[in-house]
């Protein structure tokens, strides 16, 4: 088989494994250190009202991912390739935005691995982050990088979910209050919702699973059901993790603990389950961060290469991407927690651009969709969601202005 980056002759079992890897790559890319930091900070700020923000972000996530996966999956083309076919140059503009967002987010991801190692073993965060970057690089140096990527993200995703279930149970959160605020929130903060959406389907995360899916060979009209199912399951995994983490933090805050350290999430886990909780937090944060480093690198590089780029060359570029982000992190003076909040809000700005291009393809470019009759209900849901992302994007602009003023 020629190294084209799109493996169309995979066996059925290999395709299912790769598709599962694509689903978990999307989910674990979203469940990164920014995800954990944002959830902790915002729960501490608005308490049970954060449940409404979670519900709103999950609904938006589902609408976005169902459309993104279907358009990319049926067309068999990457987002930037579709963009360039719609308006020459807009695909590369999108690639530039995603790549820049990927750099910002990956610096935060590496910072997250450092915080995770620190919580696990007490190692200096800078050293932990740089060592973790080397671990991520080794995955892409492997001769079977694609297979290693799929298996690692699935394994670490499962570990995160199991550990979070345990901590959420131990924290004993007020479930009734959380359920009430899911529908009737006492506080609504649109910047928080924007940041959640940006951190879950904004920027590179929007395309992480979909671009990996192209490598699985599950593309074209005949694979629509597989594409749809995988996109929804990925968001459900993401939503489950956010709910479990929210409930764990809420239990701590509702119990009277005031979170005030530079690593509020670690403080919350320690309050919930003592020394064991702190070590478990380290495992969860490191697993979330290292899979996000992998996802950000893979997806960002997929935007500056094409399906014709040899796999070996693409992996070497990915290695250079991770190494570059690690060097920036090593000399960065800004606190990781601030950077992670910024990255989520920044990604919220990227979402309306790329999502708008894909909706246009679904609506007006049936030729790129191989004659596929795109479901009107899904298109309408996508358009309505796109309008919401415009509003949220504007709030991101205002929020970032305040953050850096």
C-alpha positions in Angstrom: 0.0 0.0 0.0 1.3 3.4 -0.9 1.9 5.9 2.0 -0.9 8.3 1.2 -2.1 8.9 4.8 -5.5 7.5 3.9 -5.6 3.7 4.4 -8.4 2.5 2.2 -7.6 -1.1 2.3 -7.7 -1.8 6.0 -9.5 -5.0 7.1 -12.8 -4.6 8.9 -11.4 -5.3 12.3 -8.5 -2.9 11.7 -10.9 -0.2 10.5 -13.1 -0.6 13.6 -10.0 -0.3 15.8 -8.9 2.8 14.0 -12.4 4.3 14.2 -12.5 3.6 17.9 -9.1 5.3 18.2 -10.5 8.3 16.2 -13.5 8.5 18.6 -11.2 8.4 21.7 -8.7 10.8 20.1 -11.5 13.4 19.8 -12.7 12.7 23.4 -9.3 12.6 25.0 -8.2 15.7 23.1 -11.1 17.5 24.6 -10.5 16.0 28.1 -7.2 17.7 28.6 -5.6 19.8 31.3 -7.6 22.8 30.2 -10.8 20.7 30.5 -9.9 19.8 34.1 -8.7 23.3 35.0 -11.7 25.0 33.6 -14.2 22.7 35.2 -12.5 23.1 38.6 -12.2 26.9 38.4 -15.7 27.5 37.1 -17.3 25.1 39.6 -15.5 26.9 42.4 -16.8 30.2 41.0 -20.5 29.5 40.4 -21.1 26.2 42.2 -24.1 24.0 41.1 -25.0 26.6 38.4 -22.1 25.2 36.4 -24.4 22.2 35.6 -26.3 24.4 33.1 -23.1 25.4 31.3 -22.2 21.8 31.0 -25.6 20.9 29.5 -25.4 23.8 27.0 -21.8 22.9 26.0 -22.7 19.2 25.5 -25.7 20.1 23.2 -23.5 22.4 21.2 -20.8 19.8 21.0 -23.1 17.2 19.7 -24.5 19.5 17.0 -21.0 20.5 15.9 -19.4 17.0 15.9 -22.3 15.3 14.1 -21.9 17.8 11.2 -18.1 18.0 11.2 -17.7 14.2 11.2 -20.4 13.7 8.6 -19.1 16.3 6.1 -15.5 15.2 6.4 -16.3 11.5 6.5 -18.6 11.5 3.5 -16.4 13.8 1.4 -13.2 12.0 2.4 -11.4 15.3 2.5 -9.7 17.2 5.3 -11.3 20.4 6.5 -8.6 22.6 4.9 -9.0 20.7 1.6 -12.7 21.3 1.6 -12.1 25.0 2.4 -9.8 25.5 -0.5 -12.4 23.9 -2.9 -15.1 26.3 -1.6 -13.0 29.5 -1.7 -9.3 29.2 -2.8 -7.1 30.1 0.2 -9.7 29.9 2.9 -8.6 26.4 3.7 -5.1 27.6 4.4 -6.4 30.5 6.4 -8.3 27.9 8.5 -5.2 25.8 8.7 -3.2 28.8 10.0 -5.8 29.5 12.7 -6.0 25.8 13.8 -2.2 25.5 13.8 -1.8 28.6 15.9 -4.5 27.4 18.3 -2.9 24.0 18.4 0.5 25.6 19.4 -1.2 27.6 22.2 -3.2 24.7 23.5 -0.3 22.2 23.3 1.9 24.5 25.4 -0.9 24.3 27.9 -1.2 20.5 27.5 2.5 20.1 28.2 2.1 22.3 31.2 -0.7 20.0 32.3 1.5 16.9 32.1 4.0 18.7 34.3 1.3 19.4 36.9 0.2 15.8 36.7 3.7 14.4 37.3 4.1 16.9 40.2 0.9 15.7 41.8 1.9 12.0 41.3 5.5 12.1 42.4 6.3 15.6 43.6 8.7 16.2 40.6 9.2 19.8 39.5 6.4 20.6 36.9 8.9 21.9 34.3 10.9 18.6 34.4 7.7 16.5 34.4 6.4 18.5 31.4 9.6 18.1 29.3 9.9 14.4 30.1 6.2 13.9 29.1 6.9 15.7 25.8 9.6 13.2 25.1 7.2 10.3 25.8 4.8 11.8 23.3 7.6 12.1 20.7 8.5 8.5 21.1 5.0 7.5 20.1 5.4 9.2 16.7 8.9 7.9 16.3 7.5 4.4 16.4 7.3 2.5 13.1 3.6 1.7 14.0 2.7 5.2 15.2 -0.9 5.0 14.0 -1.6 1.7 15.9 0.2 3.0 19.0 -1.8 6.2 18.9 -5.1 4.4 18.7 -4.4 2.0 21.6 -2.9 4.5 23.9 -5.7 7.0 23.7 -8.3 4.3 24.2 -6.4 2.8 27.3 -5.8 6.2 28.9 -9.4 7.3 28.2 -10.7 4.3 30.1 -8.4 4.8 33.0 -9.5 8.5 33.3 -13.2 7.5 33.4 -12.7 4.8 36.0 -10.7 7.0 38.4 -13.2 9.9 38.0 -16.1 7.6 38.9 -14.3 6.7 42.1 -13.6 10.3 43.1 -17.1 11.5 42.2 -18.6 8.9 44.5 -16.2 9.7 47.4 -16.9 13.4 47.1 -20.6 12.9 47.8 -21.9 15.9 45.8 -25.4 17.4 46.3 -27.0 15.7 43.3 -30.4 17.3 43.8 -29.0 20.8 43.6 -26.9 19.9 40.6 -29.9 18.5 38.8 -32.1 21.6 39.6 -29.4 24.0 38.3 -29.0 22.0 35.1 -32.5 23.3 34.0 -33.0 26.3 36.3 -29.5 27.8 36.9 -29.1 30.5 39.5 -26.2 32.0 37.5 -25.6 32.0 33.7 -22.2 33.1 32.5 -21.8 33.1 28.7 -18.0 33.4 28.8 -17.9 30.2 30.8 -20.1 28.4 28.2 -17.9 29.8 25.4 -14.7 28.6 27.2 -16.2 25.1 27.7 -17.3 24.9 24.0 -13.9 26.2 22.9 -12.1 23.6 25.1 -14.3 20.7 23.9 -14.9 21.3 20.1 -13.0 24.5 19.4 -9.8 24.8 17.4 -8.0 21.6 16.6 -10.2 19.5 18.8 -13.1 19.9 16.3 -11.2 18.0 13.7 -9.0 15.6 15.8 -11.3 12.6 15.5 -12.6 13.4 12.0 -9.2 13.7 10.5 -8.0 10.5 12.2 -11.2 8.8 10.9 -10.0 9.4 7.3 -7.0 7.2 8.1 -9.4 4.4 9.2 -10.9 4.2 5.7 -14.4 4.7 7.1 -15.3 7.3 4.6 -18.0 7.8 2.0 -21.8 7.5 1.9 -21.8 3.8 2.8 -20.1 4.6 6.2 -22.6 7.3 7.3 -23.9 5.2 10.2 -20.5 4.4 11.6 -19.5 8.1 11.3 -22.5 9.3 13.1 -22.3 6.8 15.9 -18.6 7.4 16.5 -19.1 11.2 16.7 -21.9 11.0 19.2 -20.1 8.4 21.4 -17.0 10.6 21.5 -19.0 13.6 22.8 -20.8 11.3 25.3 -17.4 10.2 26.7 -16.4 13.8 26.9 -19.7 14.8 28.6 -19.4 11.9 31.0 -16.0 13.0 32.1 -17.0 16.6 32.6 -20.1 15.6 34.6 -18.0 13.3 36.8 -15.4 15.9 37.4 -18.0 18.6 38.1 -19.7 16.4 40.6 -16.4 15.6 42.4 -15.4 19.3 42.6 -19.0 20.3 43.6 -18.9 17.8 46.4 -15.7 19.4 47.8 -17.0 23.0 47.4 -20.4 22.3 48.8 -18.7 20.7 51.8 -17.1 24.1 52.7 -13.6 23.7 51.2 -12.3 26.9 49.7 -10.1 26.3 46.7 -7.4 28.9 46.5 -4.1 27.3 45.4 -2.4 27.6 42.0 -3.5 24.0 41.3 -7.1 24.1 42.4 -8.0 20.7 40.8 -5.3 18.9 42.8 -6.4 20.7 46.0 -10.0 19.5 45.3 -9.0 15.9 44.8 -6.9 15.9 47.9 -9.9 17.3 49.9 -12.1 14.6 48.5 -9.9 11.5 49.0 -6.8 12.6 50.9 -3.3 11.6 49.8 -4.7 8.8 47.6 -7.0 11.4 45.9 -4.0 13.7 45.2 -2.1 10.8 43.6 -5.1 9.8 41.6 -5.5 13.4 40.4 -1.9 13.2 39.2 -2.7 10.1 37.1 -5.9 11.6 35.7 -4.3 14.9 34.8 -1.2 13.3 33.3 -3.3 10.9 31.2 -5.6 13.7 30.1 -2.6 16.0 29.2 -0.5 13.4 27.4 -3.4 12.3 25.2 -4.1 16.0 24.4 -0.5 16.6 23.5 -0.8 13.7 21.1 -4.1 14.8 19.7 -3.1 18.5 19.3 0.1 17.5 17.5 -1.5 15.0 15.2 -4.4 17.3 14.2 -2.3 20.5 13.9 0.1 18.7 11.6 -2.8 17.2 9.6 -3.7 20.8 8.7 -0.3 21.7 7.2 0.2 18.4 5.3 -2.0 16.7 2.8 -3.3 13.1 2.2 -0.3 12.7 -0.2 2.3 13.5 2.4 4.2 10.3 3.3 3.4 9.0 6.8 7.1 9.0 7.9 7.4 12.7 6.9 4.2 13.6 8.7 5.4 11.9 11.8 8.7 13.8 11.8 6.9 17.1 11.4 4.7 16.0 14.4 7.8 15.3 16.4 9.2 18.8 15.6 5.8 20.3 16.5 5.9 18.7 20.0 9.5 19.6 20.5 8.9 23.2 19.6 5.9 23.5 22.0 8.0 21.9 24.7 10.8 24.5 24.2 8.3 27.4 24.4 6.9 25.9 27.6 10.4 25.6 29.1 10.9 29.3 28.8 7.4 30.5 29.4 6.8 32.6 32.4 3.0 32.6 32.5 1.2 30.4 35.1 -0.2 27.2 33.5 -3.7 27.7 34.9 -4.0 31.1 33.2 -2.7 29.7 29.9 -5.2 26.9 30.0 -8.1 29.2 30.5 -6.8 31.4 27.7 -6.4 28.5 25.3 -10.0 27.4 25.7 -11.4 30.9 25.0 -9.1 31.3 22.0 -10.3 28.1 20.4 -13.8 29.4 20.7 -12.8 32.0 18.2 -11.7 29.5 15.6 -14.9 27.4 15.7 -17.2 29.6 13.7 -14.8 29.9 10.8 -14.2 26.2 10.1 -17.7 25.1 11.0 -19.1 27.7 8.7 -17.1 26.3 5.8 -18.2 22.7 6.4 -21.9 23.7 6.6 -21.5 25.5 3.3 -20.2 22.3 1.8 -23.1 20.3 3.3 -25.6 22.9 2.0 -24.3 23.9 -1.5 -21.5 21.6 -2.6 -23.2 18.2 -3.2 -20.5 17.5 -5.7 -17.9 17.3 -2.9 -20.2 15.0 -1.0 -20.4 12.5 -3.8 -24.0 13.2 -4.5 -25.0 12.6 -0.9 -28.4 14.1 0.1 -27.5 15.8 3.4 -30.2 15.6 6.0 -32.1 18.9 6.2 -32.7 18.5 9.9 -29.0 18.1 10.6 -28.1 21.1 8.4 -30.7 23.2 10.2 -29.4 22.2 13.6 -25.9 23.0 12.3 -26.8 26.4 11.1 -28.6 27.2 14.4 -25.5 26.1 16.3 -23.2 28.1 14.0 -25.2 31.2 14.9 -24.7 30.4 18.5 -21.0 30.0 18.0 -20.8 33.5 16.4 -22.4 34.9 19.6 -20.1 32.8 21.8 -17.1 33.9 19.6 -17.9 37.5 20.2 -18.0 36.8 23.9 -14.6 35.2 23.6 -13.2 38.4 22.1 -14.6 40.4 25.0 -13.5 37.9 27.6 -9.9 37.7 26.2 -9.8 41.5 26.1 -10.7 41.6 29.8 -8.2 38.7 30.6 -5.3 40.5 29.1 -6.2 44.1 30.0 
